[in-house]
Amino acid sequence: MSQSTVIVDIDNEIGTYAANNSTMQLLLDETLFDVTLFNANELRMSSSNAYSEDDIDYFETSEIRMVR
């Protein structure tokens, strides 16, 4: 098992989104994110994806943090 962490600082990102308030989820482009924190100063969203490639199982998690 191997694990890696990548932190990407992105400014002025553009894209599309759709919100579902009843489930606290955002669809950004083609990725579905669960809203884990939302208040006056911060928005956090997480997403996970499991897939297999060449008989190797992968599990990716992503988190977006927006701070005012």
JOWOVEN-V135585 format. One record per backbone hydrogen bond with DSSP energy under -1.0 kcal/mol. NH is the residue of the N-H (numbers start at 1). CO is the residue of the C=O. Records with the same first field share a line. If there is no record, write none. Layout:
NH->CO + CO
//
This chain:
18->27
20->25
25->20
26->33
27->18
28->31
29->16
31->28
33->26
34->46
35->24
36->44
37->44
39->42
43->66
44->37
45->64
46->34
47->62
49->60
51->58
53->56
56->53
58->51
60->49
62->47
64->45
66->43
68->41
//
